[in-house]
Amino acid sequence: MNEIESTDREPTSADDMREEYRFDYSKAKPNRFAERLGEDQIVVVLDPDVAAVFQSPEAVNRVLRALITTMPASPQPDTSG
């Protein structure tokens, strides 16, 4: 990748962060995965140890739905005003 030079560049180690980064957004591309999500879906990032247990998104949803059935019902908010 190309790195844009900073005028006030300081030597940095791999663990140091610069005070400011400048990105060339003119080379940015649209997210090619965005169309895969419906408007009623969200993305959740699983920790690697949790993700290793599941083989598919459907498996994760099955387990979460089973867990939901064991949870006590939450009171509905009062919308009468």
Summary of the structure (lengths in Angstrom):
residues: 81
radius of gyration: 22.4
end to end distance: 56.0
largest distance: 61.8
contacts: 72
relative contact order: 0.07
helix: 30%
strand: 0%
